[in-house]
Amino acid sequence: MPKFHYIALDQNGHEVAGDLDAANEAEAINLLRQNQLYPTQVAQEGKGDAAVKKRAAKTTSAKGGKTVKAGANAKVKPKTLMVFTRQLATLIDSGLPLLRGLTVLSRQEPNLVMKSTIATLADNVQTGSTFSETLTQYPRIFNKLYVNMVKAGELGGVLEIVLNRLAEYQEKAQKLKNKIMAAMIYPIVVMFIALAILIFLMLVIVPKFEKIFEEMLGDKNKLPTLTKYVIGFSRWMGDNFIWLALGATVIFIGWRLFAATAGGRRRIDGWKLKLPLFGDVQRKTAISRFTRTLGTLVTSGVPILQALNITRETAGNAIVSESIVKVHDAVKEGESMVAPLEASSVFPPMVISMVDVGEETGQLPEMLLKIADVYEDEVDNSVSALTSMLEPLMIVLLALVVGTIVLALFLPLIEVIKQLSGGTPT
């Protein structure tokens, strides 16, 4: 496969240079864009690449010989980080030193941003920095949970175990997220299709039939009541469509601004937990995330108070975060976690009882992970049940919308057919 030399700009506007293998120039450009790089020059090796190579040499020299320099705001997809964590854990568990493992992964990493990040991590470890210290340079890739677990693993001499736990945590979190997305996307897509069909029928089809009815029937009073309502609604939509679009835009922007405030976020998250069909899934997801995160952190050796602070930041729901703050305050005062959990009204009695037993027996981390396993299964079952309920509901809703309009347009056609066949209108 041909080799291409390139010069590109990263997300921070820094110029980077390097080479990659691709079938043609278009594929090379596409690969760079997939890695969030914006090529300025791309040339195949041996075909007019002298200027690119000369400029690339200057770029790499200025950057200390690195092909790509990832900035502090660099970001990668969760799946890329998950694969890196699992591979690093496997290498260290196999007996490779941390530095050698990072070097191996840097050479084989296909993502250019992650490749640069791993190379920088290896350089810093080689100069004497701890692994957890170097991770803090990339806060958008390695969050506080990741950094603190690695730090606990380094202090306890069990880095490979902690990395395995991290990889398992990321895999389960991604799996849970995919399930929730699957449940949420289906009704949104169906509602969007129903709305698009409604707008098309009201603005395009109904006005054409209105003209046909006027030409064939003449007197509008002969139209059935349902047809009059549909035509009237169509005219209203046509006359006010711009205002309706502006209104929808204002509502959307207002909702986003409201959600950006602390009070708005809290109110919206409270609504999410009380939704008729989705509320149960949201609640079980929040419980699973809370127990999985806290259990993983404490099992890895992170102090309970620090673990609660990290869990609060990754809860994903303001109501749950407030509950965790109260739990943190209670634990700080030497009290049990049970009372604030009961007062929150978020956690069901079974969770509270299991936490109580875990505290009494000294097996709280293990109990938290068991709760997470149970509720991940519950989320899976709830999502399956929700999807099976939503499918017929959405189909019925779509059928009602389209069926009503079709019926309204069909009824006057009976009169038209009667006139054409010589019958007497009723």
N, C-alpha and C positions, 0 to 999 in steps of 0.2 A: 504494500500500500504506500502511495507517495507520502512524503513528509513535507509539511508546510511551515514556513517561518511566519510569525505574526507579531504585530505590535498593536496593543489594545489599551483601552481605558477601563479601570475597575469602577465599582459603585461610588468610590470616593473621588473619582477623577484622576487617580494616579496612573501614570503610564507604566504598563508592564509588557514584557516581551518573552517569547519562548517559541517552542515548536510543538507540533502535534501531527498525528497520522490521520489522514482522511482520504476518501475516495476521490474527491475533487474540491475545488475552492469553495463551492457553495456549501458542501457538507462541513468544511473546516469553519466557515463563518457561523454556521448553525450551531456547531459544537461550542464555539466561544460564547455565543449568545445564551445558550443553555446554562453556561457557567457564570452568567451575569457579567460577561466581559463584552466591551463594545469595540470591535476591531477597527483600526484606522488603516492598517496595511496588512495584507496577506499575500504571500507569494510561495509558489512551489519550489522546492529545493532544486537548484540547477536550471531554473527557468526565470531569469530576471529577478533573483532574490538577493543580489549583491547589496543593493541599497538597504533592503530590509534587515539583512544580517548585520550590516555596519551599524545601523541605528540601534538594533537590538543589542549589540555588544555594548554600546554606550549605556543603554538603559539598564542592562543587567549589572554592568560595572558600577553604575551609580547606586544600585540597590544591593550591593554586597554579594552579587553573583546569584541572587534568587530569581527564578523565572517570574513569579507572581508574588506581590507583596500584599497580604490581606491586612486591612486596617482594623482598628479597634471596633468599628461598626460592622465588620463582616458578619454575614449570616448565612447559614446553610439550612437545608430542609431537615426536619426531624429524622427522616429515614437515613440520611447520610450520617448524622451523628450516631444514630443507633447502630449502624453497621460498623462504624469506627470503634465504638465502645466494645462491641462484641468481639471484634477482631483483636483489639488490644488486650482484652481480658484473656482470650485464647492463647495469644503469644506469651504473655507473662505467666499464665498458668502452665505453659509448656516448658518454662525454665529460662526464657529469654529475658535479659535485663530490660528495664523500662526504656533506656536510651536506644537500644538495638531494636526493640519493638516499634518505637516511634519512627526510626529511620526506615525500617522495612515498609511500614504503612505509608510513609511519605512518598516512597518510590512508586508504589502501586496504586495510590489514590487517584481515581479518574476525575474527581471534582477539583478544579483548579484552585478555588478558594480554600477548600478543606486541605488540599495538598500543601498550600503555602502555610496554613495555620499549623499543621502537624510539623512542618519543617521548622517553624519558629519555636514550637514547643520543644522540639529535639535540641535546638541550639541553646535554648535557655537552660534546659536540664543539664546539658553538657557543661555549661559555665558555672554550675553549682546551685541553681535555683531549684526549689522543690516543684514537683509536678503541679500541685494545687495552686502555688503562686503564679505559675505561668498561665494557668487556665483563666485567672482573673483578668488577663489582658484582652480576652474576647468574651465580654459579658453577654453578647447577643447569641453566642453559640453555646457557651457553658453557663447555665444559670446557677443560682446560689445553691440549689439542691445538689447539682452535679459537683460543684467545687467543694462543698462541705463534706460530702460523702467521700470524695477522693482524699481530702485532708484527714478525715477520720481513718481511712484505710492506710494512709502513710504513717500516721502516728501509731496505729496498732500493728503495723507490719503485715497487713492482710489486704494489700491493694488489689490483688487479683480477685479475691472474693468479693470485694466491694464493687469492682468493675463488672463482675458477673451479675451482681444484684442490680446495678445500674442498667445494664443491658436488658435484663429481665423486666425491670420496671418500665423502661422505655417501650419495649415490645408490647407489654400489656396495656400501657397507656395509649399507644397508637392503635391497638386493636379495639379498645373501648371507644376511642374517638371515631374510628371508622364506622362502628355500629351506630353511634349517635347520628353521624352525618347521613348514614343510609336511611335512618328513620325520618330525619328532618327534610332531606332533599326531595323525597317522593311527593309529599303534599305540596311543597312549594312549586315544584315543576308542574304538577297537575293544575294548581290554581293559576299559575302563569299562563298555561295553555288555555284554560277556560276563559280567562280575562281577554287573551288575545283573540280568541274565537268570537267572544261577545262583542268586542270593539269592531272586528271585521264585519260581522253580521249587521250591527247597528249602523255603521257608517257607510257601508258599501252595498250590501245585499238588500236591506229593507228599503232604502230610498228608491232603488230600481223597481222593486215590487210596488211601491206606492204610486209611481208613475203609471205602471201597468194597470193598477186598479182604477186610477182616475180615468184612464182612456177607455177601459172596458165597462166600468160600472157607472161612471159619472158621479152620481150622488154618493158623497162620503158617508151619509147616514145609513146606507145599506151595509156598510162594513160591520162585521161582528165586533162586540165590545173588546174582546181580547186583542183583535187586530188594531183597533183604535189606540189602545194603551201602548202596544209595541211600537206603532208608528209615531205616537207622541213622544215616547221615550227616545226613539231614534232621532227625531228632530231636535229634542232637547240636548242630546249628546253632541249632535253636529254643530248646534249653535254655541255650545259652551265647552267644546273640546279643549280649546287652548287654556281656558280658566281651570278646567278639571286637571289638565296636565300640570299647570302651575301650582294648583292646590296640592296635588300629590307630591310634587317636588318640595314644597314648603313643609308639608307634614313629615317627609322623610328627613329633611335637614334638621327640622326641629326635634325629631326623635333622636337623631344622632347627637345633637347638642345636649339634649336632656340626659341621654345615656352617658355622656362624658363627665357629668357632674357626679359628685359622691352620693348626694341624695337621690338623684335620678337612677344611678346604677343600683343602689340599694332597693329602690322601689321596683325596678324592672326585674331584678333577681328574685324579689319576693313574689312577683306575679308568675315568674317561670315555675316556681315550686308549687303554685296553686292552679296551674292550667289543668283543664279537665282531663285531657288524654296525655299530654306531654309532661305534666307536672310530676307524675310518678317516676318517669324515666329520669327527669332532671334530678330529683331527690336521690334516687339510687345511685346515679352517676356521681353526685357530689359526695355521698357517703363512701363510695368505693375509692374515689380519688383521695379523700382525706385519710382514710385508714391505710391505703396502700403507701402513700407518701410518708406518713408518720411512722408506720411500721418499718418501712425500708430504711429510713434515716436512723431510727433508734437501734435497729438490728445492726447497722453498720458502725455504731459507736458514737453517733452524734448525740450530745447532751440533749435531754428531753426539752428543756426550755428553748434552746436554739432550734431544735427540730420543729417545735410548735410554731416558732416565728417563720421558718421557711415554709411550713405547710400552709400557714395563713396566706402567704404571698402567692402560692400556687393553687389555692382552693378553687378559683374560677367562679365563685359566687360570693357576693358581698354578705349575704345573710350567714353563710357558713363561716366566712372569715371573721365576722363578729363573734360567732360562737367560739371559734378557736382562740380569739383574744381573751375571752372570759375563762376558757380552760387554762390558758397560759397564766393568767393572774391567779387562778386558784392553785395551780401547781406551784407557782412561785411562793405562795403563802403556806405551802406544805399541806394543802388540802387535796381531796380526791378530784378526779376528772368527772365523776359521775354527776354531781349536782349541776354544774354549768351545762353539761350535755342535756340533762333533763329539762332545764329551763329554756333551752333554745327552741324546743318544739320541732326541730329538724330531724333529730335522730330517733328512730323507733325504739321501743322497749327492749327488743332483742339485742340491738347494738349496745345499748347502755348496760344491759345485764352482762354481756360478754366482756365489755371493758372493765366492769366491776370485778368480775372473776379474774381477769388478767392482772389487775392491780393487786388483788388479794394473794394470788399465787406467785406473783413475781414474773409472770410470763406475758406481760402486756404486749411486747412487740410481736410475739407469735400469734397472740389472739387478734391483734389488729390485722395481720396478714390473712388470717382465716376469715375475718369479716370481709376483707376486700375480695377474697376468692368467692365467697358466698354472694356478695352483691354484684360482682361482675357477671356471674351466672344469672342473677336476677335481672340485670340490665339486658342480657342477651334474650332471656325469655320475654321480657316486657317489650323489647324492640320487635321481636317476632310477632307478638300478639298485637302490637300497635299497627304494624304494617298490614297484617291480615284484616284488621278492622278498617284501616284507612282506605284500602283498595276499593272495596265495594262502596264506601261512603263517597269517595271522590268520583267514582264512575256514575253513581246516582246523581250527584250534584251536577256533573257535566251533562248528563242526559237530561236533567230538568231544565238547565239553561238553554241548551240547543233545542230540545224537544218543544219547549214553550214557544220559542221564536218560529220554529218550523210549523207548528200547529197554527199559530196566528197568521202565517203567510198562506197556509194551505186552505183554511176555511173560506176565504173570498174566492179562491179558484173554483170552488163548487158552483158559485153563482156564474162565474165566467164560462164554465163548461156547459151549464144549463142554457145560457144565452147562445152559445155557439151551436148547441144541438137543437135549438128552437124551442126549448122549454120555457115555461112561465116562471119568472123569478118569484120567490116566496117573499 
